[in-house]
């Protein structure tokens, strides 16, 4: 099975956006920032979501967006939101969700 999505996961300023846009241009795919999808869906910034609802709520949204809302032929990325340090467990859970969908996943760090 060929992957129709590429997920880049990493900390802020790791180069995910730059890499995603360059790769999307080369493949003629769409570049999608998962945090931007979440902000549009919730009509709040990531920082506001964390402040009002907490990390567990945000991570659930993140997994939901990864599975339900990303189009085929997309290169998506997400960062450890609001400048927080993610535990290995939260990174693994989000990445595992994406990879179970038959996509290519890479940690950028």
N, C-alpha and C positions, 0 to 999 in steps of 0.2 A: 504494500500500500504506500502510495506517495503522500507525503504530508502536504496539506494545503494551508498550513499556518506555521509560523516560526514565532516562538516566544523567547524574549530576552528578559532575564530577571537579574537584578543587581541593585546595589546601593546607589544613592544619589551621586551624580557626577562620575559614574563609572564609564560613560560613553554609550549607553544604550540608545539614546535618541539619535545620535550621530550615526551609529552603526545601523540602526533600523531604517533610517531614511536613505542611507547609501545602498543598503541591500534591497530595499523596496524599489528604488529607482532602477537598479541593475536587473531585477527580476520582473519589473513592470507590475509590481504588487502594490497594495495599499499599506501604508504605515499607520498604526493605530496605537495611541497611548491609552492604556487601560484606565489610568487615573482620570484622564479627561472624560472617558465614557461614564465613569462613576459619578464625576462631578455633574455632568449634564443630566444624568438620570435622577440624581438626588437633589439637584438645584442647590448644591452647597459645595464649598471647597473641601478638599481632603482634610485640611486642618479643622474645619467646622464639623465635619462628620466625626472625627476623632474626639473633639471636645464635647459634642452633644451625645454621642452614642457609644464611644469607646472603640478599642481596637477589634474586639471580637465581631462587632457589627460590621466594621469596615472590611475585615477579612472575609466575612460571609458574602458581602456585596462583590468583592473582588473575585471570588470563586464563581459566583453566579454570572458575572459579566464575562468571564473567561469562557465559560461553557455555552452561554446562551446568546451572547450579543456580537461576537466577533465574526466578520464575514470570511468566506473562503479567500484564499490567496492574500492573506494579510500577515504582516510582520508586526507583532505587538510587543509592548514592553511595559513593565511596571516596576516601580521603585519602592523602597521601603518608605512608606508615606509619612509625611509630616516630620521628617527628620528623625524618626525613631529607629532604634536598632531592632531588627527583626531577629527573633530566635530561629534556630535551625528548623524548629518544628513548623513555624508559620511559612517559611520559605519552601520547605518540602511539601507542605500541604497545597499551596498555590501552584507550585510547579507540577506536582503529581496530578492535580486536577487538569491542568493543561495537557500534559503528556498522555493521559488516558484517552484524550480525544484524537489520538493519532497524529499529533503535531510534533514538530521538532522544538526542543527546549534547550536553551543555553543560559548558564549563569555567567554574567558579565561582572567582573570585579577586579 
